[in-house]
């Protein structure tokens, strides 16, 4: 059964609550912010990642999880401070390292970036995605 564009909506849980609306940038492989992202530009610089050369700034980054290094949290916080971070991140699995980076940026800079754990199947790069907060406090992810 195929979902229509209008019917695409799913629930998720927040690692860090917030709202965002942007174009999706979807990867089947995890991405490390430490050594994988240029914090000044938001460009993916990891030579082994299929998204090399693409830019995460202002996008809804969609991937199974983050990848490695606890230093990824500091790089994510720096991209948030510099406005080169994603507008939001959707993950299949919780990632405490990325959560710490987003929480630190919220605490230090009062800049909010939602981090959501949900089913990412069927989300395609280039489509517009909205992350919102449901009445019960959970995350709502929908195609717009």
DSSP file (Angstrom, degrees, kcal/mol; ACC not computed):
  #  RESIDUE AA STRUCTURE BP1 BP2  ACC     N-H-->O    O-->H-N    N-H-->O    O-->H-N    TCO  KAPPA ALPHA  PHI   PSI    X-CA   Y-CA   Z-CA
    1    1 A X              0   0    0      0, 0.0     2,-0.4     0, 0.0     0, 0.0   0.000 360.0 360.0 360.0 129.7    0.0    0.0    0.0
    2    2 A X        -     0   0    0      1,-0.0     2,-0.3     0, 0.0     0, 0.0  -0.758 360.0-132.7 -95.0 135.2    1.4    3.4   -1.0
    3    3 A X        -     0   0    0     -2,-0.4     2,-0.1     1,-0.0     5,-0.1  -0.675  20.7-127.7 -83.4 138.2    1.1    6.4    1.3
    4    4 A X     >  -     0   0    0     -2,-0.3     4,-0.7     1,-0.1     3,-0.4  -0.468  24.1-111.2 -78.2 159.8   -0.1    9.6   -0.3
    5    5 A X  T >4 S+     0   0    0      1,-0.2     3,-1.0     2,-0.2   138,-0.3   0.909 118.6  50.5 -56.6 -44.3    2.0   12.7    0.2
    6    6 A X  T 34 S+     0   0    0      1,-0.2    -1,-0.2   136,-0.1   137,-0.0   0.792 107.5  54.1 -66.7 -27.9   -0.8   14.3    2.4
    7    7 A X  T 34 S+     0   0    0     -3,-0.4     2,-0.8   135,-0.0    -1,-0.2   0.552  77.1 114.7 -86.1  -6.9   -1.1   11.1    4.5
    8    8 A X    <<  +     0   0    0     -3,-1.0   135,-1.4    -4,-0.7     2,-0.3  -0.516  36.7 127.2 -71.2 107.4    2.5   11.0    5.5
    9    9 A X  E     +A  142   0A   0     -2,-0.8     2,-0.3   133,-0.2   133,-0.2  -0.931  27.3 176.2-157.0 138.3    2.7   11.6    9.2
   10   10 A X  E     -A  141   0A   0    131,-2.7   131,-2.8    -2,-0.3     2,-0.3  -0.981  25.7-120.1-143.6 156.8    4.4    9.6   12.0
   11   11 A X  E     +A  140   0A   0     -2,-0.3   108,-0.5   129,-0.2     2,-0.3  -0.634  33.9 167.7 -92.9 152.4    5.0    9.9   15.7
   12   12 A X  E     -A  139   0A   0    127,-2.1   127,-2.2    -2,-0.3     2,-0.4  -0.888  32.1-108.0-148.3 179.6    8.4    9.9   17.3
   13   13 A X  E     -D  117   0B   0    104,-2.5   104,-3.1    -2,-0.3     2,-0.3  -0.940  30.8-123.2-117.9 143.1   10.1   10.6   20.5
   14   14 A X  E     -D  116   0B   0     -2,-0.4   102,-0.2   102,-0.2     3,-0.2  -0.633  23.7-179.3 -83.3 136.2   12.2   13.7   21.2
   15   15 A X  E    S+     0   0B   0    100,-3.5     2,-0.3     1,-0.4   101,-0.2   0.644  98.5   8.3 -90.1 -30.1   15.8   13.5   22.4
   16   16 A X  E    S-D  115   0B   0     99,-1.7    99,-2.3    -3,-0.1    -1,-0.4  -0.902  91.6-129.3-148.2 119.7   15.5   17.2   22.3
   17   17 A X        +     0   0    0     -2,-0.3     2,-0.3    -3,-0.2    96,-0.1  -0.259  49.2 108.3 -72.3 153.2   12.2   18.9   21.7
   18   18 A X        -     0   0    0    114,-0.1     2,-0.4    96,-0.1    -2,-0.1  -0.930  54.2-102.1 164.0 179.2   11.6   21.6   19.2
   19   19 A X        +     0   0    0     -2,-0.3     2,-0.3    93,-0.1   113,-0.2  -0.962  35.0 161.7-129.8 146.7   10.0   22.4   15.9
   20   20 A X  E     -B  131   0A   0    111,-1.8   111,-3.4    -2,-0.4     2,-0.4  -0.983  20.1-160.8-158.7 155.7   11.5   22.8   12.4
   21   21 A X  E     +B  130   0A   0     -2,-0.3     2,-0.3   109,-0.2   109,-0.2  -0.959  37.3 117.8-143.3 123.5   10.5   22.8    8.8
   22   22 A X  E     -B  129   0A   0    107,-2.3   107,-3.2    -2,-0.4     2,-0.2  -0.973  63.1 -63.9-168.6 175.6   13.0   22.2    6.0
   23   23 A X  E     -B  128   0A   0     35,-0.4    37,-2.6    -2,-0.3   105,-0.2  -0.555  55.4-117.0 -73.9 137.6   14.1   20.0    3.1
   24   24 A X  E     -e   60   0B   0    103,-2.9   102,-2.8   100,-0.3     2,-0.4  -0.529  21.0-165.7 -77.4 142.2   15.1   16.5    4.0
   25   25 A X  E     -e   61   0B   0     35,-2.6    37,-2.7   100,-0.2     2,-0.4  -0.939  20.1-165.0-126.1 106.2   18.7   15.3    3.4
   26   26 A X  E     +e   62   0B   0     -2,-0.4     2,-0.4    35,-0.2    37,-0.2  -0.783  13.8 177.2-107.3 132.8   18.5   11.5    3.8
   27   27 A X        -     0   0    0     35,-2.7    37,-0.4    -2,-0.4     4,-0.1  -0.990  25.7-154.8-130.4 141.6   21.4    9.1    4.2
   28   28 A X  S    S+     0   0    0     -2,-0.4     2,-0.4    35,-0.2    35,-0.1   0.611  84.3  65.4 -84.8 -13.3   21.4    5.3    4.7
   29   29 A X  S    S-     0   0    0     35,-0.1    38,-0.1     1,-0.1    -2,-0.0  -0.853  91.5-109.2-109.4 145.3   24.7    5.5    6.5
   30   30 A X        -     0   0    0     -2,-0.4     2,-0.4    36,-0.1    36,-0.2  -0.266  30.6-143.4 -63.6 158.4   25.5    7.2    9.8
   31   31 A X  B     -h   66   0C   0     34,-0.8    36,-1.2    -4,-0.1     2,-0.5  -0.992   0.6-143.5-128.8 132.9   27.5   10.4    9.8
   32   32 A X        -     0   0    0     -2,-0.4     4,-0.2    34,-0.2    14,-0.1  -0.823   0.5-157.8 -92.7 132.1   30.1   11.5   12.3
   33   33 A X  S >> S+     0   0    0     -2,-0.5     4,-1.5    35,-0.3     2,-0.8   0.855  79.8  79.9 -74.2 -34.3   30.2   15.3   13.0
   34   34 A X  T 34 S-     0   0    0      1,-0.3    38,-0.1    34,-0.3     4,-0.1  -0.646 122.4  -9.8 -75.4 110.4   33.8   14.9   14.2
   35   35 A X  T 34 S+     0   0    0     -2,-0.8    -1,-0.3     2,-0.4    -2,-0.1   0.385 130.1  75.8  82.3  -4.1   35.9   14.8   11.0
   36   36 A X  T <4 S+     0   0    0     -3,-0.5     9,-2.2     1,-0.2    10,-1.2   0.621  90.6  47.4-110.8 -18.2   32.8   14.5    8.9
   37   37 A X  B  < S-I   44   0D   0     -4,-1.5     2,-0.8     7,-0.3    -2,-0.4  -0.980  70.8-134.4-128.3 136.0   31.4   18.0    8.9
   38   38 A X    >>  -     0   0    0      5,-2.7     4,-3.7    -2,-0.4     3,-0.9  -0.820  19.6-156.9 -84.3 109.7   33.1   21.4    8.3
   39   39 A X  T 34 S+     0   0    0     -2,-0.8    45,-0.2     1,-0.3    -1,-0.2   0.754  88.0  57.4 -63.7 -25.2   31.6   23.4   11.2
   40   40 A X  T 34 S+     0   0    0      1,-0.1    -1,-0.3     3,-0.1    -2,-0.0   0.814 126.3  14.5 -74.4 -29.7   32.2   26.7    9.3
   41   41 A X  T <4 S-     0   0    0     -3,-0.9    16,-0.3     2,-0.2    -2,-0.2   0.657  91.8-123.1-118.8 -23.7   30.2   25.7    6.3
   42   42 A X     <  +     0   0    0     -4,-3.7    14,-2.7     1,-0.3    15,-0.2   0.505  60.8 146.7  85.2   5.6   28.1   22.7    7.1
   43   43 A X  B     -J   55   0E   0     -5,-0.5    -5,-2.7    12,-0.2     2,-0.5  -0.531  55.1-118.1 -78.1 140.6   29.6   20.7    4.3
   44   44 A X  B     +I   37   0D   0     10,-3.1     9,-2.8     7,-0.3    -7,-0.3  -0.689  37.6 170.5 -76.9 121.4   30.1   17.0    4.6
   45   45 A X        +     0   0    0     -9,-2.2     2,-0.5    -2,-0.5    -8,-0.2   0.398  31.0 123.5-115.1  -1.2   33.9   16.4    4.3
   46   46 A X    >   -     0   0    0    -10,-1.2     3,-1.4     1,-0.2     6,-0.2  -0.510  52.1-152.3 -66.0 115.3   34.1   12.8    5.3
   47   47 A X  T 3  S+     0   0    0     -2,-0.5    -1,-0.2     1,-0.3     5,-0.1   0.739  92.8  49.3 -63.2 -23.9   35.9   11.1    2.3
   48   48 A X  T 3  S+     0   0    0      3,-0.0     2,-0.4     2,-0.0    -1,-0.3   0.482  90.3  95.6 -95.8  -2.8   34.2    7.8    3.0
   49   49 A X  S X  S-     0   0    0     -3,-1.4     3,-1.9     1,-0.1   -18,-0.1  -0.726  72.5-136.9 -92.7 136.6   30.6    9.1    3.3
   50   50 A X  T 3  S+     0   0    0     -2,-0.4    -1,-0.1     1,-0.3    -3,-0.0   0.676 103.0  61.5 -64.0 -15.4   28.3    9.0    0.3
   51   51 A X  T >  S+     0   0    0     -5,-0.1     3,-2.7     2,-0.1    -7,-0.3   0.350  72.3 144.6 -91.1   7.1   27.1   12.5    1.1
   52   52 A X  T <   +     0   0    0     -3,-1.9    -7,-0.2     1,-0.3     3,-0.1  -0.171  69.2  21.4 -49.9 131.8   30.6   14.1    0.7
   53   53 A X  T 3  S+     0   0    0     -9,-2.8    -1,-0.3     1,-0.4     2,-0.1   0.165  98.0 113.6  94.2 -17.5   30.3   17.5   -0.7
   54   54 A X    <   -     0   0    0     -3,-2.7   -10,-3.1   -10,-0.1     2,-0.4  -0.445  63.4-126.5 -82.6 162.8   26.6   18.0    0.3
   55   55 A X  B     -J   43   0E   0    -12,-0.2   -12,-0.2    -2,-0.1   -13,-0.1  -0.933  16.5-168.4-117.9 132.5   25.6   20.6    2.9
   56   56 A X    >   +     0   0    0    -14,-2.7     3,-2.2    -2,-0.4    31,-0.3   0.586  47.3 125.3 -90.4 -13.0   23.6   19.9    6.0
   57   57 A X  T 3  S-     0   0    0      1,-0.3    29,-0.3   -16,-0.3    28,-0.1  -0.241  86.3  -4.2 -57.6 124.6   23.0   23.6    6.9
   58   58 A X  T 3  S+     0   0    0     27,-2.8   -35,-0.4     1,-0.2    -1,-0.3   0.511 108.3 115.7  74.8   5.2   19.3   24.3    7.3
   59   59 A X  S <  S-     0   0    0     -3,-2.2    28,-2.5   -37,-0.1    29,-1.3  -0.549  75.1-111.5 -98.6 165.9   18.2   20.8    6.3
   60   60 A X  E     -ef  24  88B   0    -37,-2.6   -35,-2.6    27,-0.2     2,-0.5  -0.902  38.4-145.9 -92.3 107.5   16.3   18.1    8.2
   61   61 A X  E     -ef  25  89B   0     27,-2.4    29,-3.0    -2,-0.8     2,-0.5  -0.652  17.4-170.2 -80.4 125.1   19.2   15.5    8.4
   62   62 A X  E     +ef  26  90B   0    -37,-2.7   -35,-2.7    -2,-0.5     2,-0.3  -0.973  22.6 131.9-122.8 122.6   17.8   12.0    8.3
   63   63 A X  E     - f   0  91B   0     27,-2.1    29,-0.8    -2,-0.5   -35,-0.2  -0.978  64.1-101.1-161.6 165.2   19.9    8.9    9.0
   64   64 A X  S    S-     0   0    0    -37,-0.4    29,-2.0    -2,-0.3    28,-0.9   0.907  91.8 -41.4 -61.6 -41.6   19.9    5.7   11.1
   65   65 A X        -     0   0    0     26,-0.2   -34,-0.8    27,-0.2    -1,-0.2  -0.955  65.8 -82.2-167.5 174.8   22.1    7.2   13.8
   66   66 A X  B     -h   31   0C   0     -2,-0.3     2,-0.5   -36,-0.2   -34,-0.2  -0.361  45.7-125.3 -79.0 174.1   25.2    9.3   14.5
   67   67 A X        -     0   0    0    -36,-1.2   -33,-0.2     1,-0.2   -34,-0.1  -0.927  40.7 -63.8-134.3 112.9   28.6    7.7   14.2
   68   68 A X  S    S+     0   0    0     -2,-0.5   -35,-0.3   -36,-0.1     4,-0.3   0.348  76.2  82.7  60.9-178.1   31.2    7.7   16.7
   69   69 A X    >   -     0   0    0      1,-0.1     3,-2.0     2,-0.1     4,-0.2   0.896  58.0-132.4  36.5 122.7   33.5   10.0   18.6
   70   70 A X  T >  S+     0   0    0      1,-0.3     3,-1.2     2,-0.2     4,-0.4   0.697 103.8  74.6 -63.4 -18.1   32.2   11.8   21.6
   71   71 A X  T 3> S+     0   0    0      1,-0.2     4,-1.8     2,-0.2     3,-0.4   0.647  73.6  81.9 -70.4 -13.8   33.7   14.9   20.0
   72   72 A X  H <> S+     0   0    0     -3,-2.0     4,-2.8    -4,-0.3    -1,-0.2   0.839  83.8  61.4 -58.0 -31.7   30.8   14.9   17.6
   73   73 A X  H <> S+     0   0    0     -3,-1.2     4,-2.4    -4,-0.2    -1,-0.2   0.908 104.3  46.5 -63.6 -40.3   28.8   16.7   20.3
   74   74 A X  H  > S+     0   0    0     -4,-0.4     4,-2.1    -3,-0.4    -1,-0.2   0.877 112.6  49.8 -70.4 -35.6   31.1   19.7   20.3
   75   75 A X  H  X S+     0   0    0     -4,-1.8     4,-2.5     2,-0.2    -2,-0.2   0.918 111.2  49.2 -67.8 -42.4   31.1   19.9   16.5
   76   76 A X  H  X S+     0   0    0     -4,-2.8     4,-2.3     2,-0.2    -2,-0.2   0.940 111.0  50.0 -60.8 -45.7   27.3   19.8   16.5
   77   77 A X  H  X S+     0   0    0     -4,-2.4     4,-2.3     1,-0.2    -1,-0.2   0.902 111.1  50.0 -59.2 -40.2   27.1   22.5   19.1
   78   78 A X  H  X S+     0   0    0     -4,-2.1     4,-2.3     2,-0.2    -1,-0.2   0.897 109.1  50.3 -66.8 -40.3   29.5   24.6   17.1
   79   79 A X  H  X>S+     0   0    0     -4,-2.5     5,-2.6     2,-0.2     6,-1.1   0.886 110.1  51.4 -65.3 -35.7   27.5   24.2   13.9
   80   80 A X  H ><5S+     0   0    0     -4,-2.3     3,-1.0     4,-0.2    -2,-0.2   0.937 110.7  48.0 -63.9 -45.3   24.4   25.2   15.8
   81   81 A X  H 3<5S+     0   0    0     -4,-2.3    -2,-0.2     1,-0.2    -1,-0.2   0.883 114.9  45.4 -60.9 -39.2   26.2   28.3   17.1
   82   82 A X  H 3<5S-     0   0    0     -4,-2.3    -1,-0.2    -5,-0.1    -2,-0.2   0.456 111.1-119.0 -85.1  -1.7   27.4   29.2   13.6
   83   83 A X  T <<5S+     0   0    0     -3,-1.0    -3,-0.2    -4,-0.6    -4,-0.1   0.813  87.7 110.6  63.6  31.2   24.0   28.6   11.9
   84   84 A X      < +     0   0    0     -5,-2.6    -4,-0.2    -6,-0.2   -28,-0.2   0.217  51.4 103.9-113.2  10.9   25.6   25.8    9.8
   85   85 A X  S    S-     0   0    0     -6,-1.1   -27,-2.8     1,-0.2   -26,-0.1  -0.366  82.8 -88.1 -84.9 166.0   23.7   23.0   11.6
   86   86 A X        -     0   0    0    -29,-0.3   -26,-0.2   -28,-0.2    -1,-0.2  -0.367  31.2-123.5 -64.0 156.2   20.7   21.1   10.3
   87   87 A X  S    S-     0   0    0    -28,-2.5    27,-0.6   -31,-0.3     2,-0.3   0.787  90.9 -18.1 -69.2 -27.6   17.3   22.6   11.2
   88   88 A X  E     -fg  60 114B   0    -29,-1.3   -27,-2.4    25,-0.2     2,-0.4  -0.962  64.6-129.2-168.5 164.3   16.6   19.3   12.8
   89   89 A X  E     -fg  61 115B   0     25,-2.3    27,-2.8    -2,-0.3     2,-0.5  -0.994  11.0-163.6-130.1 131.5   17.7   15.7   12.9
   90   90 A X  E     +fg  62 116B   0    -29,-3.0   -27,-2.1    -2,-0.4     2,-0.3  -0.962  16.9 178.7-111.6 129.0   15.7   12.5   12.5
   91   91 A X  E     -fg  63 117B   0     25,-2.9    27,-2.6    -2,-0.5   -27,-0.2  -0.927  34.5-144.2-127.7 151.3   17.3    9.2   13.7
   92   92 A X  S    S+     0   0    0    -28,-0.9     2,-0.4   -29,-0.8   -27,-0.2   0.808  94.0  33.8 -77.5 -32.0   16.1    5.6   13.8
   93   93 A X  S    S-     0   0    0    -29,-2.0   -27,-0.2    24,-0.0    -1,-0.2  -0.945  96.1 -99.1-126.4 144.2   18.0    5.0   17.0
   94   94 A X        -     0   0    0     -2,-0.4     2,-0.4   -29,-0.1   -28,-0.1  -0.257  32.0-160.9 -57.6 147.0   18.7    7.4   19.9
   95   95 A X     >  -     0   0    0      1,-0.1     4,-2.2   -30,-0.1     5,-0.2  -0.876  10.5-171.1-134.3 101.6   22.1    9.0   19.9
   96   96 A X  H  > S+     0   0    0     -2,-0.4     4,-2.2     1,-0.2     5,-0.1   0.810  85.7  58.0 -64.6 -29.4   23.3   10.4   23.2
   97   97 A X  H  > S+     0   0    0      2,-0.2     4,-1.7     1,-0.2    -1,-0.2   0.941 110.3  41.4 -67.3 -46.8   26.4   12.1   21.7
   98   98 A X  H  > S+     0   0    0      1,-0.2     4,-2.3     2,-0.2     5,-0.2   0.885 112.5  56.4 -66.5 -37.2   24.3   14.2   19.3
   99   99 A X  H  X S+     0   0    0     -4,-2.2     4,-2.6     1,-0.2    -2,-0.2   0.918 105.3  51.3 -59.6 -43.1   21.8   14.8   22.0
  100  100 A X  H  X S+     0   0    0     -4,-2.2     4,-2.8     1,-0.2     5,-0.2   0.920 109.1  50.8 -60.6 -43.9   24.5   16.3   24.2
  101  101 A X  H  X S+     0   0    0     -4,-1.7     4,-2.0     1,-0.2    -1,-0.2   0.914 113.0  44.8 -60.4 -43.6   25.7   18.6   21.4
  102  102 A X  H  X S+     0   0    0     -4,-2.3     4,-2.0     2,-0.2    -1,-0.2   0.881 114.1  49.6 -68.7 -38.1   22.1   19.9   20.9
  103  103 A X  H  X S+     0   0    0     -4,-2.6     4,-2.6    -5,-0.2    -2,-0.2   0.913 110.2  50.4 -67.0 -43.0   21.5   20.3   24.6
  104  104 A X  H  X S+     0   0    0     -4,-2.8     4,-3.3     1,-0.2     5,-0.3   0.922 110.7  49.4 -61.4 -44.0   24.8   22.2   25.1
  105  105 A X  H  X>S+     0   0    0     -4,-2.0     4,-2.4    -5,-0.2     6,-1.0   0.890 111.5  49.4 -63.1 -38.8   23.9   24.6   22.2
  106  106 A X  H  X5S+     0   0    0     -4,-2.0     4,-1.2     4,-0.2    -1,-0.2   0.926 115.9  42.9 -64.6 -43.4   20.5   25.1   23.7
  107  107 A X  H  <5S+     0   0    0     -4,-2.6    -2,-0.2     2,-0.2    -1,-0.2   0.933 124.1  33.9 -68.2 -48.0   21.9   25.8   27.1
  108  108 A X  H  <5S+     0   0    0     -4,-3.3    -3,-0.2    -5,-0.2    -2,-0.2   0.882 135.7  19.7 -78.2 -39.0   24.8   28.0   26.0
  109  109 A X  H  <5S-     0   0    0     -4,-2.4    -3,-0.2    -5,-0.3    -2,-0.2   0.467  91.4-125.8-114.5  -4.8   23.4   29.8   23.0
  110  110 A X     << +     0   0    0     -4,-1.2     2,-0.5    -5,-0.5    -4,-0.2   0.871  63.9 139.6  55.6  39.2   19.6   29.5   23.5
  111  111 A X        -     0   0    0     -6,-1.0     2,-0.5    -9,-0.1    -1,-0.2  -0.968  41.4-149.4-114.9 126.7   19.3   28.0   20.0
  112  112 A X        +     0   0    0     -2,-0.5     2,-0.4    -3,-0.1   -93,-0.1  -0.829  19.6 173.4-105.1 129.9   16.9   25.0   19.7
  113  113 A X        -     0   0    0     -2,-0.5   -25,-0.2   -11,-0.2    -7,-0.1  -0.955  30.1-129.2-132.4 114.1   17.4   22.2   17.2
  114  114 A X  E     - g   0  88B   0    -27,-0.6   -25,-2.3    -2,-0.4     2,-0.5  -0.357  17.8-165.7 -66.8 140.6   14.9   19.3   17.5
  115  115 A X  E     -Dg  16  89B   0    -99,-2.3  -100,-3.5   -27,-0.2   -99,-1.7  -0.981  15.3-176.2-127.0 115.2   16.4   15.8   17.6
  116  116 A X  E     -Dg  14  90B   0    -27,-2.8   -25,-2.9    -2,-0.5     2,-0.6  -0.908  23.3-150.5-123.5 138.8   13.8   13.1   17.0
  117  117 A X  E     +Dg  13  91B   0   -104,-3.1  -104,-2.5    -2,-0.4     2,-0.3  -0.943  45.7 124.9-104.1 122.6   13.9    9.3   17.1
  118  118 A X        -     0   0    0    -27,-2.6     2,-0.6    -2,-0.6  -106,-0.1  -0.949  68.3 -66.1-161.2 175.6   11.3    7.8   14.6
  119  119 A X        -     0   0    0   -108,-0.5   -27,-0.1    -2,-0.3   -28,-0.0  -0.676  42.9-176.5 -72.9 119.2   10.7    5.5   11.7
  120  120 A X    >   +     0   0    0     -2,-0.6     3,-1.9     2,-0.1    -1,-0.1   0.447  36.5 126.9-100.7  -1.0   12.6    7.1    8.8
  121  121 A X  T 3  S+     0   0    0      1,-0.3     3,-0.1   -29,-0.0    -2,-0.0  -0.302  74.1  20.5 -58.5 135.6   11.6    4.7    6.1
  122  122 A X  T 3  S+     0   0    0      1,-0.3     2,-0.4     0, 0.0    -1,-0.3   0.332  86.2 128.8  89.2  -7.4   10.1    6.3    3.1
  123  123 A X    <   -     0   0    0     -3,-1.9     2,-0.4   -98,-0.0    -1,-0.3  -0.702  43.6-159.2 -81.9 133.0   11.5    9.8    3.7
  124  124 A X    >   -     0   0    0     -2,-0.4     3,-1.7    -3,-0.1  -100,-0.3  -0.903  22.2-103.0-119.9 139.1   13.3   11.0    0.6
  125  125 A X  T 3  S+     0   0    0     -2,-0.4  -100,-0.2     1,-0.2     3,-0.1  -0.305 105.3  29.0 -55.1 138.4   15.9   13.7    0.1
  126  126 A X  T 3  S+     0   0    0   -102,-2.8    -1,-0.2     1,-0.4     2,-0.2   0.080  89.5 113.8  98.2 -23.0   14.5   16.9   -1.3
  127  127 A X  S <  S-     0   0    0     -3,-1.7  -103,-2.9  -104,-0.1     2,-0.4  -0.530  72.4-109.6 -80.9 152.5   11.0   16.6    0.2
  128  128 A X  E     -B   23   0A   0   -105,-0.2    16,-2.4    -2,-0.2     2,-0.4  -0.666  36.0-169.1 -85.1 133.0    9.9   19.2    2.8
  129  129 A X  E     -BC  22 143A   0   -107,-3.2  -107,-2.3    -2,-0.4     2,-0.4  -0.942   9.0-156.2-122.9 140.5    9.5   17.8    6.3
  130  130 A X  E     -BC  21 142A   0     12,-3.0    12,-2.3    -2,-0.4     2,-0.5  -0.974   2.0-160.8-116.9 132.2    8.0   19.4    9.4
  131  131 A X  E     +BC  20 141A   0   -111,-3.4  -111,-1.8    -2,-0.4     2,-0.3  -0.953  24.8 164.0-107.7 127.3    8.8   18.4   12.9
  132  132 A X  E     - C   0 140A   0      8,-2.7     8,-2.5    -2,-0.5     2,-0.6  -0.813  38.9-104.8-136.0 176.8    6.3   19.5   15.5
  133  133 A X  E     - C   0 139A   0     -2,-0.3     6,-0.2     6,-0.2     5,-0.1  -0.930  31.8-142.4-109.9 121.4    5.2   18.9   19.0
  134  134 A X    >   -     0   0    0      4,-3.0     3,-2.0    -2,-0.6     6,-0.1  -0.280  30.7-103.0 -73.9 165.0    2.1   16.8   19.6
  135  135 A X  T 3  S+     0   0    0      1,-0.3    -1,-0.1     2,-0.1    -2,-0.0   0.814 123.5  55.7 -58.3 -31.6   -0.4   17.6   22.4
  136  136 A X  T 3  S-     0   0    0      1,-0.1    -1,-0.3     2,-0.0     3,-0.1   0.421 122.8-105.7 -83.5   3.5    1.0   14.7   24.4
  137  137 A X  S <  S+     0   0    0     -3,-2.0  -123,-0.2     1,-0.3    -2,-0.1   0.328  81.9 123.5  91.6  -7.8    4.5   16.2   24.1
  138  138 A X        -     0   0    0      1,-0.1    -4,-3.0  -125,-0.1     2,-0.3  -0.195  66.9 -91.5 -77.5 175.5    5.7   13.6   21.6
  139  139 A X  E     -AC  12 133A   0   -127,-2.2  -127,-2.1    -6,-0.2     2,-0.5  -0.669  28.5-157.7 -91.6 143.5    7.2   14.4   18.2
  140  140 A X  E     -AC  11 132A   0     -8,-2.5    -8,-2.7    -2,-0.3     2,-0.5  -0.988   8.3-171.8-117.3 128.2    5.2   14.7   15.0
  141  141 A X  E     +AC  10 131A   0   -131,-2.8  -131,-2.7    -2,-0.5     2,-0.3  -0.984  16.1 162.4-121.7 123.9    7.0   14.2   11.7
  142  142 A X  E     -AC   9 130A   0    -12,-2.3   -12,-3.0    -2,-0.5     2,-0.3  -0.986  39.0-117.2-143.8 153.7    5.1   15.0    8.5
  143  143 A X  E       C   0 129A   0   -135,-1.4   -14,-0.2    -2,-0.3  -135,-0.1  -0.683 360.0 360.0 -82.9 138.0    5.7   15.7    4.9
  144  144 A X              0   0    0    -16,-2.4   -15,-0.2    -2,-0.3    -1,-0.1   0.376 360.0 360.0-123.0 360.0    4.5   19.1    3.7
